[in-house]
């Protein structure tokens, strides 16, 4: 069979292919990615879009958890102070209810309980980054204010709403507990209980002091329940963050299998392509050196 | 039989050798000429002469062009396919960057950031700086739609420009083909060789196949060139000129003698530009419009169902707002943020307090809802990534595949039509020897005739 005498097109084609293979492998090595453009691997790139989105969501869930943890910890430590103060009020009530004290002593105890009440008001109006922690979602102004007509009575002006924050796909936690579930539950109102204790102490009525002290105790246990909410939510966030970091790792690993360079293979490919190219070039240079014309005189 | 007859045979032989050497020279000279097929002299015994019919000289019967027209046709068809695919790929390449997962300002990335900013806001719904963060993220979503849409439009306009240029190129080739065709017909009618014209025609057809696909039909008037579906481009010596005309989409259509052939061009650069402009990019453009429109609508409908920081009903976050007309055309390039202050973000449900973030939950749920033609926003973007990537990747592999076929065919063509210097050199040697032999015979006959004439001369001159 007759052979195509014009082999240069073939040679150029082979050189192009070797050059292309070398370029691809070198690009893989330099970018660290096997897939750089959608056309390199459309399915992998399409998956990458989804994975990037998941990854961004996981980052955001983690950020949400972080900022929420700060808020909840602040609320929790506030409630710890509330707890300590109420315990002090309970023991003051127990002291006053013994009937062994004269009215002067009772008055000074009443004074201390009254101070506790004021501190309680300031704690209940604790704010974080400009927003009140215990006002429900009406958190732009102080949730507890002295009643206009009866200054001894503390009114709750917040609402009973809770905000939800997503900390995972389809997973959200309450970001706050309204004051109505902590300080001013019906039957366990902290301010009412403290005020009744103050009034009973000032009146020197032992049985009224004992009743008021019982009210303060129930308010104390209501605060304890609220503390459980904050503590367990912080725990949940911490557990969730561990899960999120694992999730992030999974996503990264999967992304790597989708698009990352196989460095060893790419390095081998560069060498192979380089060899192919130099052989082709060497062959092309050797060809056409002999012609029948050389021998014809 | 006689010396005179020998002389005649030798002269014929000299002429045949000369003509053969002419052909060899032509072959050697045109070894690199595009469209040239090697020629060879076809020799035949001439009619016998002499008393006993024993003297038989040589005649040049014809000069044959070793052209395989079926192979040429198949090479041209493959060239048209290869060019279509490589042009399609290179026309789309500039916009695929917009859909890459590493593109920082891509639609997908900005939508992710938008939802992240809403997430952040949900941790503290009354926070003014987080609210303006949402507005900034929304503005980024709008500008990513705009820049992607403008990249697509730009690619379409470039393809359109190239359509006009390619039409001009094809047009001038068609004119040349028609006049070459006329020359071939004339030569054939005169009984002359049309080899050179055929070579030229072959070169022109091969150039045309790089621009567009076509069909050829041989007829008594030379041949007819038509589009794949039979619209005539060249009939005999007449070329139907190709013209451009701006159509309803604002781009140029291609007309052949008054017939719109835009959709019938399925090969060559022209076919590639048209496919990129009218199919892939047009579909991208309308999908982006749908995407932008439906995304804006989905966000707006949640936004308007809630209350903003001042307790007012939420206003639409994006322009274009909800319309009943339902047309999305141009939405991707027109989308913009309609709100001016972060406090207008309707984080709260209707009547909610300023710190209420319950409407944000509905907004965040959009991320996993199939609000864009049955896909989530992320999936909608990822579908576009796949579509553009897959179109380019398929065009690339088609171009490579046809390239490989083309290499095979061209090798085959070369083995039939290609000029080999070694072969020509050895032929040259043969013709040289045969010329020398004929010359030798002539000088021998001359000597013999001299001897005869000298008979009876006592003192010949030697």
Interface residues (C-beta under 8 A of the other chain):
Chain A: X1 X2 X3 X4 X5 X6 X9 X10 X13 X36 X37 X38 X39 X40 X41 X42 X43 X45 X46 X47 X48 X49 X50 X52 X53 X56 X57 X59 X60 X61 X63 X64 X67 X68 X71 X129 X130 X131 X135 X136 X137 X138 X139 X140 X159 X161 X163 X164 X165 X166 X169 X172 X175 X259 X291 X292 X293 X296
Chain B: X31 X89 X93 X96 X97 X99 X100 X101 X102 X108 X109 X111 X112 X113 X115 X116 X119 X120 X122 X123 X124 X125 X126 X127 X348 X352 X353 X354 X355 X356 X357 X358 X361 X364 X367 X368 X378 X379 X381 X382 X383 X385 X386 X387 X388 X389 X390 X392 X393 X396 X403 X407 X410 X411 X412 X413 X414 X415 X416 X418 X419 X420 X421 X422 X423 X425 X426 X428 X429
